[in-house]
Amino acid sequence: MYFPEDELPETFHPAVLDTGGRVVAVATVSPAPTGRRPGAAAWRLRGMAVEPERQGQGAGTLLLDAVVTRARGAGVEVLWADGRDSALDFYRRRGWSVEGEGYLTPATGIPHHTVILDLRSGG
Ligand SMILES: CC(C)(COP(=O)(O)OP(=O)(O)OC[C@H]1O[C@@H](n2cnc3c(N)ncnc32)[C@H](O)[C@@H]1OP(=O)(O)O)[C@@H](O)C(=O)NCCC(=O)NCCS
């Protein structure tokens, strides 16, 4: 997965490795404002994915929690993502809120909603 934001020096790619050192979960995180929290220091989470045969075993939670910890440490106020409708409950279970109307992302045509974790409100 490549995003133009990969070229930003602040962008990072967290990963979860299994005991053999194989990557089983990845994401891309970049600084990016969101119109849903104007003026807030925000990071965008993209390309969150766990190997199909490793889904439902906690890797996604490990990855998401690591991103939140790093965001807090960096003074980030808001995390956000285009959340696939099929994954919204995953985010809700970790305290993220689902906001606004649904939409189809241009690249994939897959239904999404914006998901947000506002770290200023204890999220
Ligand atoms: C969505 C995804 C990232 C979640 O990662 P995961 O490692 O499978 O999730 P976990 O094992 O950490 O699950 C954490 C909790 O969320 C739940 N959950 C996981 N995926 C879910 C989903 N798609 N819908 C609803 N609940 C889900 C689990 O049941 C679990 O609940 P519990 O804590 O009550 O047991 C992963 O399944 C995935 O890559 N899916 C395909 C690609 C995708 O949808 N990416 C997200 C794009 S926004």
The ligand as an SDF file (V2000), in Angstrom:
LIG
                    3D

 48 50  0  0  0  0  0  0  0  0999 V2000
  -10.6040   -4.6450   11.1860 C   0  0  0  0  0  0  0  0  0  0  0  0
   -9.2710   -5.2480   11.6190 C   0  0  0  0  0  0  0  0  0  0  0  0
   -8.1640   -4.2200   11.4170 C   0  0  0  0  0  0  0  0  0  0  0  0
   -9.3810   -5.6220   13.1110 C   0  0  0  0  0  0  0  0  0  0  0  0
   -8.1630   -6.2380   13.5240 O   0  0  0  0  0  0  0  0  0  0  0  0
   -8.2210   -7.6590   14.2800 P   0  0  0  0  0  0  0  0  0  0  0  0
   -6.8470   -8.0170   14.6840 O   0  0  0  0  0  0  0  0  0  0  0  0
   -8.9550   -8.6250   13.4250 O   0  0  0  0  0  0  0  0  0  0  0  0
   -9.1100   -7.2850   15.5610 O   0  0  0  0  0  0  0  0  0  0  0  0
   -8.9050   -7.7970   17.0690 P   0  0  0  0  0  0  0  0  0  0  0  0
   -8.6280   -9.2510   17.0770 O   0  0  0  0  0  0  0  0  0  0  0  0
   -7.8960   -6.9170   17.7280 O   0  0  0  0  0  0  0  0  0  0  0  0
  -10.3590   -7.5380   17.6230 O   0  0  0  0  0  0  0  0  0  0  0  0
  -10.6590   -6.6060   18.6530 C   0  0  0  0  0  0  0  0  0  0  0  0
  -12.1420   -6.6190   18.8850 C   0  0  0  0  0  0  0  0  0  0  0  0
  -12.8330   -6.0840   17.7380 O   0  0  0  0  0  0  0  0  0  0  0  0
  -13.7080   -7.0700   17.2120 C   0  0  0  0  0  0  0  0  0  0  0  0
  -13.6120   -6.9650   15.7700 N   0  0  0  0  0  0  0  0  0  0  0  0
  -12.5280   -7.1940   15.0170 C   0  0  0  0  0  0  0  0  0  0  0  0
  -12.7980   -6.9690   13.7220 N   0  0  0  0  0  0  0  0  0  0  0  0
  -14.0840   -6.5960   13.6810 C   0  0  0  0  0  0  0  0  0  0  0  0
  -14.9530   -6.2430   12.6310 C   0  0  0  0  0  0  0  0  0  0  0  0
  -14.5600   -6.2060   11.3520 N   0  0  0  0  0  0  0  0  0  0  0  0
  -16.2150   -5.9070   12.9440 N   0  0  0  0  0  0  0  0  0  0  0  0
  -16.6360   -5.9330   14.2310 C   0  0  0  0  0  0  0  0  0  0  0  0
  -15.8620   -6.2690   15.2790 N   0  0  0  0  0  0  0  0  0  0  0  0
  -14.5950   -6.5940   14.9890 C   0  0  0  0  0  0  0  0  0  0  0  0
  -13.2340   -8.3930   17.7270 C   0  0  0  0  0  0  0  0  0  0  0  0
  -14.3170   -9.3050   17.8270 O   0  0  0  0  0  0  0  0  0  0  0  0
  -12.7120   -8.0140   19.0930 C   0  0  0  0  0  0  0  0  0  0  0  0
  -13.7450   -7.8940   20.0360 O   0  0  0  0  0  0  0  0  0  0  0  0
  -13.5210   -8.2940   21.5820 P   0  0  0  0  0  0  0  0  0  0  0  0
  -12.4550   -7.3470   22.0930 O   0  0  0  0  0  0  0  0  0  0  0  0
  -14.8580   -8.0840   22.1940 O   0  0  0  0  0  0  0  0  0  0  0  0
  -13.0500   -9.7090   21.5600 O   0  0  0  0  0  0  0  0  0  0  0  0
   -8.9250   -6.5290   10.8230 C   0  0  0  0  0  0  0  0  0  0  0  0
   -9.9200   -7.5050   11.0610 O   0  0  0  0  0  0  0  0  0  0  0  0
   -8.7780   -6.3180    9.3190 C   0  0  0  0  0  0  0  0  0  0  0  0
   -7.6790   -6.0620    8.8280 O   0  0  0  0  0  0  0  0  0  0  0  0
   -9.8890   -6.4420    8.5740 N   0  0  0  0  0  0  0  0  0  0  0  0
   -9.8440   -6.3200    7.1060 C   0  0  0  0  0  0  0  0  0  0  0  0
   -9.3850   -4.9570    6.6280 C   0  0  0  0  0  0  0  0  0  0  0  0
  -10.1160   -3.8410    7.3210 C   0  0  0  0  0  0  0  0  0  0  0  0
  -11.3310   -3.8520    7.4690 O   0  0  0  0  0  0  0  0  0  0  0  0
   -9.3430   -2.8510    7.7630 N   0  0  0  0  0  0  0  0  0  0  0  0
   -9.8910   -1.6880    8.4330 C   0  0  0  0  0  0  0  0  0  0  0  0
  -10.1200   -0.6290    7.4470 C   0  0  0  0  0  0  0  0  0  0  0  0
  -10.7650    0.8280    8.2230 S   0  0  0  0  0  0  0  0  0  0  0  0
  1  2  1  0
  2  3  1  0
  2  4  1  0
  2 36  1  0
  4  5  1  0
  5  6  1  0
  6  7  2  0
  6  8  1  0
  6  9  1  0
  9 10  1  0
 10 11  2  0
 10 12  1  0
 10 13  1  0
 13 14  1  0
 14 15  1  0
 15 16  1  0
 15 30  1  0
 16 17  1  0
 17 18  1  0
 17 28  1  0
 18 19  1  0
 18 27  1  0
 19 20  2  0
 20 21  1  0
 21 22  1  0
 21 27  2  0
 22 23  1  0
 22 24  2  0
 24 25  1  0
 25 26  2  0
 26 27  1  0
 28 29  1  0
 28 30  1  0
 30 31  1  0
 31 32  1  0
 32 33  2  0
 32 34  1  0
 32 35  1  0
 36 37  1  0
 36 38  1  0
 38 39  2  0
 38 40  1  0
 40 41  1  0
 41 42  1  0
 42 43  1  0
 43 44  2  0
 43 45  1  0
 45 46  1  0
 46 47  1  0
 47 48  1  0
M  END
$$$$
